[in-house]
Amino acid sequence: MKKVFKYISEYWKNLDKALILLCIAMSVFSVFLLYTLDANNISAQVSSRQWRINAIASVIGVAAALVIAGIDYKFIAKLWFIYAPVSLVLVLLLFTSLGRGVEGADDIGWLNLGFIQFQPSELLKIAFILTFALHLSKVGARLNEPLNMLLLCIHGAVPIFIIMRQGDDGSALVFISVFLVMLFAAGISWKYIAAAIVAVPVVVYFAWTKLMQPYQIKRIQILWDTEMQQEEILGIYMQQYLGKKALGSGRITGLGIFGSDKYTYVPEIDTDFIFAYIGMTLGFIGCIVTALMLAVICVKVLSVASGAKDTLGRLICIGVFAVIFSHSVINIGMDLGVLPVIGIPLPFLSAGGTSVIALYAAVGLVMSVYSHRKTEEHMFFTEKSE
């Protein structure tokens, strides 16, 4: 019994309590926002189901994060032969009759197994962070050798290609961001970076003229083409127009969180445009506080990365940072009208059970790195130094 209490005591002492409390605060805020969305009856698409799912997913996510925090991240990474194939198979099942899309969306991102429906791409993000961090740590100082660089690029290209074929442009962009940020953090040579910069115009031209669909091109053109905005205002670009209108209507302090008759209807306001709802109800002040909270979480993750005891732990944290940062920038950019609408949720705040649980699992990995920043034999499933 004394040994159990010792485990609990040491676990609590080494737990990154600041990080998990920040995340819990964001989840509480999320449930509150979704509850008010239902209470204000702004959209027929929003019901009590959204805030209930987020509340349940947050509880499950926090529990998962706390469990993962007690397991050595090196032990988890070495189980790649289990979770990597499983996550890939689940994503590939989207191309079968089990794949489901959301009305109005361009991708098939939901997997319906009968007893449960979820987004396997969220699980693939976690698997990719772990496997890519492990790959980079194994390569080590030989990172910039041509063969190793080729294999790393193939490693990154596989999930990116699959997600792009699925039609999920937003998730594909997140995978690309994670790949590039982790590669840069691992110490990629400036020669490769310079070559990539030189190749960017060619790649962009090829993608624009050969790969991108007309609707994808219009989503980008609408950002600067004022005449097109007016012509297409009743078309597929209505969502972003209404989002910007809602965001601006709140001004400095917002229209209030309950009962205003000046609320603006925005499609998908509970997911892609939750930041617009924050701006509408809580104003510029609410938006700034939300952005600062996300920034603090990102800085906290980077702080854990800087204190990691090895390359694997540092790169796992960098990967999690890249996910939270890219999701935040893309989602807020969509709502501000400076980036095209590509269906990316705002971390912790947007409605969605799978994304919430997956995000907490990622936070659990960061807390595992924090808990095991020193070699502690009392922690659960601790990998001993070789």
C-alpha positions in Angstrom: 0.0 0.0 0.0 2.9 2.3 0.8 4.3 1.7 -2.6 1.0 2.7 -4.2 0.9 5.9 -2.3 4.5 6.6 -3.2 3.6 6.2 -6.9 0.6 8.6 -6.6 2.7 11.1 -4.7 5.6 11.0 -7.2 3.1 11.1 -10.1 1.4 14.2 -8.7 4.7 15.9 -8.0 6.0 15.4 -11.5 2.7 16.2 -13.3 2.6 19.4 -15.4 -0.4 20.8 -13.5 -0.2 24.2 -15.2 -0.7 22.8 -18.7 -3.6 20.5 -17.9 -5.4 23.3 -15.9 -5.0 25.6 -18.9 -6.5 23.0 -21.2 -9.3 22.3 -18.8 -10.1 26.0 -18.5 -10.4 26.1 -22.3 -12.7 23.1 -22.3 -15.0 24.7 -19.7 -15.1 27.8 -21.8 -15.9 25.7 -24.8 -18.9 23.9 -23.1 -20.1 27.3 -21.9 -20.0 28.8 -25.4 -21.7 25.8 -27.0 -24.4 25.9 -24.2 -25.1 29.5 -25.0 -25.2 28.8 -28.7 -28.0 26.3 -28.0 -29.8 28.7 -25.5 -29.6 31.6 -27.9 -31.1 29.5 -30.7 -28.9 31.2 -33.3 -28.8 28.2 -35.6 -31.0 25.2 -36.1 -27.8 23.1 -36.6 -26.8 23.7 -33.0 -28.5 21.8 -30.2 -27.7 20.6 -26.7 -26.0 17.6 -28.3 -23.0 19.7 -29.1 -22.2 20.9 -25.6 -23.0 17.6 -24.1 -20.6 15.8 -26.5 -17.9 18.3 -25.8 -18.4 18.0 -22.0 -18.2 14.2 -22.2 -15.2 14.2 -24.6 -13.4 16.7 -22.4 -13.8 14.4 -19.4 -12.6 11.4 -21.4 -9.8 13.5 -22.8 -8.5 14.7 -19.5 -8.6 11.2 -18.1 -6.6 9.9 -21.1 -4.1 12.8 -20.8 -3.5 12.0 -17.1 -3.0 8.3 -17.9 -0.7 9.0 -20.8 1.3 11.4 -18.6 2.3 8.6 -16.3 3.6 6.4 -19.1 7.1 7.0 -20.5 6.8 8.5 -24.0 9.7 6.3 -25.1 7.6 3.3 -24.3 4.6 4.7 -26.2 6.8 5.6 -29.2 8.2 2.1 -29.4 4.6 0.7 -29.9 4.4 2.4 -33.3 3.9 -1.0 -35.0 0.5 -1.1 -33.2 -1.0 2.4 -33.5 0.5 3.5 -36.8 -1.0 0.6 -38.9 -4.3 0.9 -37.0 -4.7 4.6 -37.6 -3.7 4.2 -41.3 -6.3 1.4 -41.8 -9.0 3.5 -40.1 -8.3 6.4 -42.5 -8.2 4.1 -45.5 -11.6 2.8 -44.5 -13.0 6.2 -45.3 -12.7 5.3 -49.0 -15.2 2.4 -48.4 -18.9 2.5 -47.7 -18.1 3.2 -44.1 -16.9 6.7 -45.0 -19.3 9.6 -44.3 -19.2 13.3 -45.2 -20.9 16.3 -43.5 -23.5 18.1 -45.5 -21.9 21.1 -47.2 -18.4 19.8 -46.8 -16.1 18.6 -49.6 -14.4 15.7 -47.8 -15.4 12.3 -46.4 -13.9 12.6 -43.0 -16.2 10.6 -40.7 -15.9 6.8 -40.2 -19.2 5.1 -39.3 -18.6 1.8 -37.6 -22.3 1.4 -36.6 -21.7 1.8 -32.8 -19.6 4.9 -33.1 -18.8 7.6 -35.6 -15.5 9.5 -35.5 -12.7 11.2 -37.5 -9.7 8.9 -37.9 -7.6 11.7 -39.3 -7.4 13.1 -35.7 -5.9 9.8 -34.5 -3.5 9.8 -37.5 -2.1 13.1 -36.4 -1.1 11.7 -33.0 0.4 8.6 -34.7 2.3 10.7 -37.2 3.8 12.9 -34.5 5.0 9.9 -32.6 6.4 7.9 -35.6 8.0 10.9 -37.2 9.6 12.0 -33.9 10.9 8.5 -33.5 12.2 8.4 -37.0 14.0 11.8 -36.6 15.5 10.8 -33.3 16.8 7.5 -34.8 18.4 9.3 -37.7 20.0 11.9 -35.4 23.1 13.6 -36.8 22.7 11.8 -40.1 19.5 13.7 -40.8 20.9 15.6 -43.8 22.2 12.6 -45.7 20.3 12.4 -49.0 19.0 8.9 -48.4 17.7 9.7 -44.9 16.1 12.9 -46.1 14.4 11.0 -48.9 13.0 8.4 -46.4 11.8 11.2 -44.1 10.1 12.9 -46.9 8.3 9.6 -47.9 7.3 9.2 -44.2 5.7 12.6 -44.3 4.2 12.2 -47.8 2.2 9.1 -47.0 -0.3 10.6 -44.5 -0.4 13.9 -46.4 -1.3 12.1 -49.7 -3.9 10.0 -48.1 -5.6 12.9 -46.4 -5.5 15.0 -49.6 -7.1 12.1 -51.5 -9.8 12.1 -48.8 -10.5 15.7 -49.7 -9.7 17.2 -46.3 -7.6 20.2 -47.4 -7.5 21.6 -43.8 -6.1 18.4 -42.2 -3.6 18.0 -45.1 -2.3 21.5 -44.4 -1.9 20.7 -40.7 0.1 17.5 -41.6 2.3 19.6 -43.9 2.8 22.1 -41.1 3.7 19.4 -38.6 6.1 17.8 -41.0 7.9 21.0 -41.8 8.1 22.3 -38.2 9.4 19.0 -36.9 11.9 18.7 -39.7 13.2 22.2 -39.0 13.4 21.6 -35.3 15.4 18.4 -35.9 18.2 20.4 -37.6 17.6 20.3 -41.4 20.4 21.9 -43.4 19.9 25.4 -44.8 20.8 23.9 -48.2 17.5 22.0 -48.2 15.6 25.0 -46.9 17.1 27.2 -49.6 16.3 24.6 -52.3 12.7 24.4 -51.0 12.3 28.2 -51.1 13.5 28.3 -54.7 11.1 25.5 -55.6 8.0 27.1 -54.0 7.0 29.3 -57.0 7.2 26.2 -59.3 5.2 24.0 -56.9 2.6 26.7 -56.4 2.2 27.3 -60.1 1.9 23.5 -60.8 -0.7 23.1 -58.0 -2.7 26.1 -59.1 -2.9 25.1 -62.7 -2.9 21.3 -62.6 -3.9 20.0 -59.2 -6.4 22.4 -57.6 -10.1 22.2 -58.3 -12.0 25.3 -59.5 -13.8 25.6 -56.1 -10.5 25.5 -54.3 -9.1 28.3 -56.5 -12.2 30.4 -55.9 -11.9 30.0 -52.2 -8.5 31.7 -52.4 -9.4 34.3 -55.0 -12.4 35.4 -52.9 -10.0 36.7 -50.2 -8.8 39.6 -52.4 -11.3 39.9 -55.3 -13.8 42.4 -54.0 -16.0 42.2 -57.2 -16.2 38.4 -56.8 -17.2 38.8 -53.2 -20.2 40.9 -54.3 -21.1 38.5 -57.1 -20.8 35.4 -55.1 -22.2 36.8 -51.8 -25.3 34.5 -52.1 -23.2 31.5 -53.2 -20.8 29.2 -51.4 -18.9 32.2 -49.9 -21.8 33.3 -47.8 -20.4 31.5 -44.8 -17.2 33.5 -44.6 -19.0 36.7 -45.3 -21.4 36.1 -42.5 -18.5 35.0 -40.2 -16.7 38.3 -40.8 -20.0 40.2 -40.2 -20.6 38.4 -36.9 -17.1 38.9 -35.8 -17.2 42.6 -36.4 -20.6 43.1 -34.9 -19.3 42.6 -31.4 -17.0 45.6 -31.6 -15.0 46.0 -28.3 -17.1 44.3 -25.6 -19.6 42.2 -27.7 -23.3 42.0 -28.0 -23.6 40.0 -24.8 -23.6 36.2 -24.2 -27.3 35.8 -23.8 -30.5 37.2 -25.5 -29.4 39.8 -28.0 -31.7 40.3 -31.0 -28.7 41.4 -33.1 -27.0 38.1 -33.4 -25.8 37.1 -36.9 -26.6 33.6 -38.3 -23.4 31.8 -39.4 -23.4 28.2 -40.8 -21.1 25.9 -38.8 -20.8 28.6 -36.1 -20.2 25.8 -33.5 -17.1 24.4 -35.3 -15.3 26.4 -38.0 -16.6 29.8 -36.9 -16.6 29.5 -33.1 -14.1 32.4 -33.0 -16.6 34.5 -34.9 -19.2 33.7 -32.2 -16.7 34.7 -29.5 -16.2 38.0 -31.3 -19.9 38.6 -31.7 -20.8 37.9 -28.1 -17.7 38.9 -26.2 -16.2 41.3 -28.6 -12.6 42.2 -29.3 -11.7 41.7 -25.7 -13.0 38.1 -25.8 -11.1 37.4 -29.0 -7.8 38.7 -27.5 -8.2 36.7 -24.3 -9.0 33.5 -26.3 -6.0 34.1 -28.6 -3.7 34.7 -25.6 -4.9 31.5 -23.9 -4.0 29.5 -27.0 -0.7 31.3 -27.2 0.1 30.5 -23.5 -0.6 26.8 -24.1 1.7 26.9 -27.2 4.4 28.6 -25.2 4.0 26.1 -22.3 4.4 23.2 -24.8 7.5 24.7 -26.2 8.8 25.2 -22.7 8.4 21.5 -22.0 10.2 20.8 -25.3 13.2 22.9 -24.2 13.4 21.0 -21.0 13.1 17.5 -22.5 15.9 15.1 -21.7 16.3 13.7 -25.2 15.6 14.4 -28.9 12.5 12.2 -29.0 10.7 14.0 -26.2 11.6 17.4 -27.6 10.3 16.5 -31.1 7.1 15.1 -29.7 6.4 18.4 -28.0 7.4 20.3 -31.2 4.9 18.2 -33.1 2.1 18.8 -30.6 2.9 22.5 -30.7 2.7 22.5 -34.5 -0.8 20.9 -34.4 -2.2 23.4 -31.8 -0.5 26.4 -33.5 -1.5 25.6 -37.1 -5.1 24.8 -36.1 -5.3 28.1 -34.2 -3.8 30.2 -37.0 -5.9 28.6 -39.8 -9.2 28.7 -37.9 -8.8 32.3 -36.8 -7.5 33.2 -40.2 -10.7 31.7 -41.8 -12.9 33.8 -39.4 -10.9 37.0 -40.1 -11.3 36.4 -43.9 -7.5 36.3 -44.5 -7.4 32.5 -45.2 -9.8 30.3 -47.2 -12.5 28.2 -45.4 -11.0 24.7 -45.2 -12.8 23.2 -42.2 -10.3 23.4 -39.3 -11.6 23.4 -35.7 -10.2 25.8 -33.1 -8.3 23.8 -30.5 -10.3 22.9 -27.4 -13.2 25.3 -28.3 -14.9 24.0 -31.5 -17.6 21.3 -31.2 -16.3 17.8 -31.9 -15.7 14.8 -29.7 -12.9 13.2 -31.7 -10.8 16.3 -32.0 -11.1 17.1 -28.3 -10.1 13.6 -27.2 -7.2 13.5 -29.7 -6.0 16.9 -28.6 -6.0 15.8 -25.0 -4.1 12.7 -25.9 -1.5 14.9 -27.5 -1.3 17.1 -24.4 -0.9 13.8 -22.4 2.2 13.1 -24.5 3.6 16.5 -23.6 3.0 15.9 -20.0 4.7 12.5 -20.3 7.8 14.3 -21.6 7.5 16.8 -18.7 7.1 14.0 -16.1 10.0 12.0 -17.4 12.4 14.9 -18.0 14.5 13.1 -15.4 15.1 9.4 -15.2 12.4 8.3 -12.7 12.1 4.6 -12.0 9.0 5.1 -9.9 6.9 6.4 -12.9 4.7 3.9 -14.7 6.2 2.0 -17.7 9.4 3.9 -17.5 12.0 3.1 -20.1 15.4 2.8 -18.5 18.4 4.5 -20.1 20.5 2.2 -22.2 
